């Protein structure tokens, strides 16, 4: 006779969640959360990790193996590459394990790792695709560089987790690191950090913008050289994509919008043009699109940003206005969004009301007519867009033409 337990009486075992806050290796795991990822086949990565942990790598492996066996382990390892999952959640649990000394050491190591210039730039542009063949590679692995950059972003965006550190220590750590890394950076270092710039911008937004503005006014300008490095196909690349994504990410925050738009406008004035679609002017217009703005800033703040651009770079502002007129840009691929800062609320709705749309459109159209004045070239452009202009702006244009 075979008996079975009725389904309603069956007990389904529940996965037991590990109490990481009181785990015997919680302090080491907290350090691992800051590092995020590393390649144990890279001796330089191991040196950074062991300095931060304060123990040998063999000793860490003994601890890591125990953590790996937990059913909800945040650690994974594949082909020698270690990763820490759920870093935000873990940081809120384990941030109290971090002390001032840990922050100071993490800051100094992050600076030394990320200030390493990429030797790929020692090669001519047409040979950079074969950098590995020529042995022109960074000492530290891309995984470690990305992981510690993200660690800085975690520190800068969630410093409140470090309850056992001096007040303001965590945020100051990320601010100082960004300043040290980008201070007096030449075009090679900006290019070397290209893929990490969106993350570094989230670590310390104000300091990041300070560094970009300072670099813009240096002679020679690092960004001019990066523009000149642009190519197509496998023989070149766009080394400003990371900077543009960093600025797009910061533009979501209302307090940074005006500065970001001013920086993008000035970058546009340096842009000689090229075949890549990632251009400062495209980022600027996409952020301010009246039917799909990529910022949480108010309409009034967006208008201030455009006025600032008009004051400093009138030609750039004119081209921007033309792209923002009704009937122009019909599609948008959006912009880079913040990954570590909670800038965009979870319940944010990606919608624009008709009233908001026409409020923005009328402002841009009237400003375009006013700025055209009696310039024949600009008037011809507006005539081509006459059918799409809102009534007040079209009437003003007719008065000018008469």
C-alpha positions in Angstrom: 0.0 0.0 0.0 1.4 3.3 -1.0 0.2 6.3 0.9 0.8 10.0 0.0 0.5 13.1 2.1 -2.3 15.3 1.0 -1.1 18.4 -0.8 -2.6 20.8 1.8 -0.7 19.1 4.6 2.7 19.1 2.9 5.4 21.3 4.4 7.5 23.2 1.9 11.0 24.0 3.5 11.7 27.7 3.4 15.2 28.9 2.4 17.0 30.2 5.5 18.4 33.6 5.1 21.8 34.2 6.5 22.3 36.9 9.1 25.2 38.6 7.4 25.3 41.4 10.0 26.4 38.8 12.6 28.3 36.5 10.4 31.8 35.6 11.8 33.4 37.0 8.6 31.2 40.1 8.3 34.1 42.5 8.4 35.9 40.9 5.5 32.6 40.7 3.6 32.1 44.4 4.1 35.5 45.1 2.5 34.6 42.7 -0.4 31.4 44.8 -0.9 33.5 47.9 -1.4 35.8 46.1 -3.9 32.9 44.5 -5.7 34.9 42.3 -8.2 38.4 41.2 -8.9 40.4 38.7 -10.9 42.4 36.3 -8.7 44.6 35.5 -11.7 45.9 39.1 -11.6 48.6 39.7 -9.1 48.0 43.4 -8.9 44.3 42.8 -8.1 45.3 40.4 -5.3 47.7 42.9 -3.8 44.9 45.5 -3.6 42.5 43.0 -2.0 45.0 41.7 0.6 46.0 45.2 1.6 42.3 46.1 2.2 41.5 42.9 4.0 44.7 42.9 6.1 45.1 39.2 5.7 46.7 36.8 3.2 44.7 35.7 0.1 44.9 32.1 1.3 43.3 33.1 4.6 40.6 35.1 2.7 39.9 32.0 0.5 39.2 30.0 3.6 36.6 32.5 4.7 35.3 33.0 1.2 34.7 29.2 0.8 32.4 29.2 3.9 30.5 32.2 2.5 30.1 30.6 -0.9 28.4 27.6 0.7 25.6 29.7 2.2 22.4 29.2 0.2 22.0 33.0 -0.3 25.7 33.7 -0.7 26.4 37.1 -2.3 29.8 35.8 -3.6 30.2 34.1 -7.0 33.4 33.0 -8.7 33.9 31.9 -12.3 37.1 31.4 -14.2 38.9 33.2 -11.3 36.7 36.3 -11.5 35.0 37.0 -8.1 31.8 39.2 -7.9 29.7 40.4 -5.0 26.0 40.6 -5.7 23.3 42.7 -4.0 26.0 45.3 -3.0 23.5 48.0 -2.1 21.5 45.7 0.2 24.6 44.3 1.8 26.2 47.8 2.3 23.2 48.8 4.3 23.7 45.8 6.5 27.5 45.7 6.7 28.5 49.4 6.4 28.8 49.6 10.2 31.8 47.2 10.0 33.8 49.9 8.1 36.0 52.2 10.2 38.0 55.4 9.4 41.1 53.4 8.7 39.3 51.2 6.1 38.0 54.3 4.3 41.5 56.0 4.2 43.1 52.9 2.8 40.3 52.3 0.3 40.6 55.9 -0.9 44.3 55.8 -1.4 44.2 52.5 -3.3 41.4 53.6 -5.5 43.3 56.7 -6.4 46.5 54.7 -7.3 44.5 52.2 -9.3 42.4 54.6 -11.3 45.2 57.1 -12.0 47.0 54.5 -14.0 47.1 55.7 -17.7 46.0 53.1 -20.2 49.1 52.1 -22.3 46.8 51.6 -25.3 47.2 55.3 -26.0 50.9 54.7 -26.7 49.8 53.0 -29.9 48.6 54.8 -33.1 44.8 54.9 -33.4 44.8 52.3 -36.2 46.7 49.8 -34.0 44.8 50.1 -30.7 42.4 47.3 -31.5 45.4 44.9 -31.2 46.5 46.4 -27.8 46.5 42.9 -26.2 48.8 41.5 -28.8 51.3 44.4 -28.3 51.1 43.9 -24.5 49.6 47.4 -24.0 47.3 46.5 -21.1 46.6 48.0 -17.7 48.2 46.4 -14.7 44.9 46.1 -12.8 42.0 44.1 -14.3 39.0 45.9 -15.8 36.9 44.0 -13.2 38.8 45.5 -10.2 38.7 49.0 -11.7 35.0 48.8 -12.3 34.4 47.3 -8.8 36.3 50.0 -6.8 34.7 52.8 -8.9 31.3 51.4 -8.0 32.5 51.1 -4.4 33.3 54.9 -4.4 29.8 55.5 -5.8 28.3 53.4 -3.0 30.3 55.5 -0.4 29.3 58.8 -1.9 25.6 57.9 -2.4 25.0 56.0 0.9 27.4 57.4 3.5 24.9 57.0 6.2 25.6 53.3 6.4 29.1 54.0 7.9 27.7 54.7 11.4 31.0 53.8 13.1 33.1 56.3 11.0 33.7 59.9 11.8 30.8 62.1 10.8 31.0 63.0 7.1 34.0 60.7 6.6 32.5 58.5 3.9 31.3 61.3 1.7 34.6 63.2 2.2 36.4 60.1 1.1 34.6 59.9 -2.2 35.0 63.7 -2.8 38.7 63.6 -2.2 39.2 60.5 -4.4 37.4 62.1 -7.3 39.4 65.3 -6.9 42.7 63.5 -6.7 42.0 61.2 -9.7 40.8 64.0 -12.0 42.9 66.9 -10.9 45.2 68.0 -13.7 44.2 64.9 -15.7 45.5 64.9 -19.2 43.7 63.6 -22.2 45.2 60.1 -21.8 43.8 59.8 -18.2 40.4 61.0 -19.3 40.5 58.5 -22.1 41.7 55.8 -19.8 38.7 56.4 -17.5 36.2 56.7 -20.3 34.1 53.7 -19.3 34.2 54.5 -15.6 33.2 58.2 -15.7 29.4 57.6 -15.3 30.1 55.8 -12.0 32.7 58.3 -10.8 30.3 61.1 -11.5 27.8 59.4 -9.1 30.4 59.1 -6.4 30.8 62.9 -6.1 28.7 64.8 -8.6 29.7 68.4 -7.6 33.4 67.5 -7.6 33.1 65.7 -10.9 31.6 68.8 -12.5 34.3 70.9 -11.0 36.9 68.7 -12.6 35.2 68.8 -16.0 34.8 72.6 -16.0 38.5 73.0 -15.0 39.7 70.6 -17.7 37.7 72.6 -20.3 39.6 75.7 -19.6 43.1 74.2 -19.5 45.6 74.7 -22.3 45.8 72.4 -24.1 42.2 71.2 -23.5 42.1 67.4 -22.8 38.8 67.1 -24.6 40.1 68.7 -27.8 42.6 65.9 -28.1 40.0 63.2 -27.3 37.8 64.6 -30.1 40.8 64.3 -32.5 41.3 60.7 -31.5 37.8 59.8 -32.8 37.7 57.3 -35.7 35.4 54.8 -37.2 35.3 51.0 -37.5 38.0 49.1 -35.6 40.6 51.7 -36.2 39.2 54.3 -33.8 36.7 55.0 -31.1 34.7 57.6 -29.3 36.6 58.3 -26.1 34.1 60.9 -24.9 31.1 58.5 -24.6 31.7 57.9 -20.9 31.8 61.6 -20.2 28.6 62.2 -22.1 26.9 59.4 -20.2 28.2 60.8 -16.9 26.7 64.2 -17.7 23.4 62.7 -18.8 23.2 60.8 -15.6 23.8 63.9 -13.5 21.2 65.9 -15.5 18.4 63.8 -14.0 19.0 65.7 -10.7 17.4 69.2 -10.8 20.3 70.7 -8.7 22.8 69.7 -11.4 20.8 70.4 -14.6 22.0 73.9 -15.3 25.7 73.1 -14.8 25.4 70.0 -16.9 23.7 71.8 -19.8 26.3 74.5 -19.6 29.1 71.9 -19.8 27.5 70.1 -22.7 27.1 73.4 -24.5 30.7 74.3 -24.0 31.7 70.7 -25.1 29.6 71.2 -28.3 31.6 74.4 -29.0 34.8 72.2 -29.0 33.2 69.4 -31.1 34.6 69.3 -34.7 31.9 66.8 -35.7 32.3 63.2 -36.6 30.5 60.0 -37.6 29.7 58.8 -34.1 26.2 59.6 -32.8 27.4 60.2 -29.3 27.9 64.0 -29.4 27.4 66.7 -26.8 24.7 68.4 -28.9 22.7 65.2 -29.1 22.9 64.7 -25.3 21.8 68.3 -24.7 18.8 68.1 -27.0 17.7 64.7 -25.7 17.8 65.9 -22.1 15.6 68.8 -22.9 13.1 67.2 -25.4 9.7 68.8 -24.6 7.8 65.6 -25.3 10.2 63.3 -23.4 12.6 65.2 -21.1 15.4 63.2 -19.6 15.5 65.2 -16.3 13.3 65.5 -13.2 14.0 69.3 -13.1 11.0 71.6 -13.3 10.1 73.3 -16.6 11.3 76.6 -15.0 14.7 75.1 -14.3 15.0 73.8 -17.9 14.2 77.3 -19.2 16.9 78.7 -17.0 19.4 76.2 -18.5 18.6 77.3 -22.0 18.9 80.9 -21.1 22.3 80.3 -19.6 23.4 78.6 -22.8 22.1 81.5 -24.9 24.1 83.9 -22.8 27.4 82.0 -23.1 27.2 80.2 -26.4 24.5 81.8 -28.6 25.3 79.7 -31.7 25.1 76.4 -29.8 21.8 77.6 -28.2 20.3 78.5 -31.6 21.1 75.0 -33.0 19.6 73.5 -29.8 16.4 75.5 -30.2 15.9 74.4 -33.8 16.1 70.8 -32.7 13.6 71.4 -29.9 11.0 73.0 -32.2 7.8 70.9 -32.9 8.0 68.4 -35.7 11.8 67.9 -35.3 13.2 65.1 -33.3 10.6 62.4 -33.5 12.4 59.5 -31.8 14.6 59.3 -28.7 16.8 56.5 -27.3 16.8 58.2 -24.0 19.9 59.0 -21.9 22.0 57.3 -19.3 20.3 56.9 -15.9 21.9 56.9 -12.5 22.7 53.4 -11.1 23.8 54.2 -7.5 21.9 57.3 -6.5 18.2 57.2 -5.9 17.6 60.2 -8.1 14.7 58.7 -10.0 11.8 57.6 -7.7 10.5 54.1 -8.2 7.0 55.5 -8.9 8.2 58.0 -11.4 6.0 58.1 -14.5 7.6 58.7 -17.9 4.8 61.0 -19.1 4.4 64.6 -20.2 1.0 66.3 -20.2 -0.3 68.3 -23.1 -0.1 71.4 -21.0 3.5 70.8 -20.1 4.5 70.0 -23.6 3.0 73.2 -25.1 4.4 75.3 -22.2 7.9 74.1 -23.2 7.3 74.3 -26.9 6.0 77.8 -26.8 9.0 79.0 -24.8 11.5 77.4 -27.2 9.6 78.7 -30.3 9.3 82.3 -29.0 13.0 82.3 -27.9 13.9 81.1 -31.4 12.0 83.9 -33.1 13.5 86.5 -30.8 17.0 85.2 -31.2 16.7 85.1 -35.0 16.2 88.8 -35.1 16.7 90.0 -38.7 19.3 87.3 -39.5 18.4 86.1 -43.0 19.8 82.6 -42.5 18.0 82.0 -39.2 14.7 83.5 -40.6 14.9 81.0 -43.5 15.3 78.2 -41.0 12.2 79.4 -39.1 10.2 79.8 -42.3 10.9 76.1 -43.1 9.4 75.3 -39.6 6.5 77.8 -39.8 3.7 75.2 -40.1 4.8 73.6 -36.8 5.3 76.8 -34.7 2.7 77.5 -32.0 0.3 80.4 -32.8 2.0 83.2 -30.7 5.5 82.4 -32.1 4.3 82.1 -35.7 2.5 85.5 -35.4 5.7 87.0 -34.0 7.7 85.6 -37.0 5.2 87.1 -39.4 5.6 90.5 -37.8 9.4 90.2 -38.2 9.1 89.2 -41.8 6.8 92.1 -42.6 
